[in-house]
Amino acid sequence: MPIKKTIIPVLLFTVMVSCLGTPKIKFDSVTHDFGKQRPNVEKKYVFTFLNNGDGTLRIKDIKAG
C-alpha cells in the first residue's frame, strides 16, 4: 500500500511537468532595412515568426530597436 501512495503522486507530477513544454521563437528575419526614405512617409514591415518549441509562446512586450 505505501508504494502505491508514493508512485501515484510521482507519476502525476511527471505528467504535469512534461505537459508544460518549452517555447522557442524562430524569426524568418530579425532585421529590415527600409533604405533611404522621404520625411513623413509611413512604411511598414511584418516580421514573421514561429514557435518551434513544445510549450506555449507568450509575447509580453514589443519594443522598436
C-alpha positions as CSV (number, residue, x, y, z in Angstrom):
1,M,0.0,0.0,0.0
2,P,2.7,2.6,0.8
3,I,4.3,2.1,-2.6
4,K,1.1,2.9,-4.4
5,K,0.7,6.1,-2.4
6,T,4.2,7.2,-3.4
7,I,4.0,6.2,-7.1
8,I,0.8,7.9,-7.9
9,P,1.9,11.5,-6.9
10,V,5.3,10.9,-8.7
11,L,3.5,9.9,-11.9
12,L,1.1,12.8,-11.7
13,F,4.0,15.2,-11.2
14,T,5.9,13.8,-14.2
15,V,2.9,14.1,-16.5
16,M,2.2,17.7,-15.4
17,V,5.8,18.7,-15.9
18,S,6.0,17.1,-19.3
19,C,2.9,18.9,-20.5
20,L,4.4,22.3,-19.7
21,G,7.0,22.2,-22.5
22,T,9.4,25.0,-23.6
23,P,8.6,27.7,-26.1
24,K,11.2,28.5,-28.8
25,I,10.7,31.5,-31.1
26,K,12.2,31.4,-34.6
27,F,12.1,34.5,-36.8
28,D,12.4,34.4,-40.6
29,S,14.4,37.7,-40.4
30,V,15.5,39.7,-37.4
31,T,16.3,43.0,-39.3
32,H,14.9,45.0,-42.1
33,D,16.5,48.0,-43.9
34,F,14.0,50.4,-45.3
35,G,16.8,52.2,-47.2
36,K,16.6,55.9,-47.9
37,Q,13.2,57.4,-47.0
38,R,11.5,60.7,-47.6
39,P,10.3,62.5,-44.4
40,N,6.7,61.9,-43.2
41,V,6.2,58.8,-45.3
42,E,4.9,55.8,-43.4
43,K,6.5,52.4,-44.2
44,K,5.6,49.1,-42.8
45,Y,7.2,45.7,-42.5
46,V,5.9,42.5,-40.9
47,F,8.3,40.2,-39.0
48,T,7.1,36.6,-39.2
49,F,7.9,34.0,-36.6
50,L,7.0,30.5,-35.5
51,N,7.0,28.8,-32.2
52,N,9.3,25.8,-32.8
53,G,9.0,24.7,-29.2
54,D,6.6,22.4,-27.5
55,G,5.3,25.0,-25.0
56,T,3.0,28.0,-25.3
57,L,4.8,31.1,-26.5
58,R,3.7,34.2,-24.8
59,I,4.8,37.6,-26.1
60,K,4.6,40.2,-23.3
61,D,6.3,43.2,-24.7
62,I,7.5,44.5,-28.1
63,K,10.0,47.4,-28.5
64,A,11.5,49.0,-31.5
65,G,15.3,48.8,-31.7
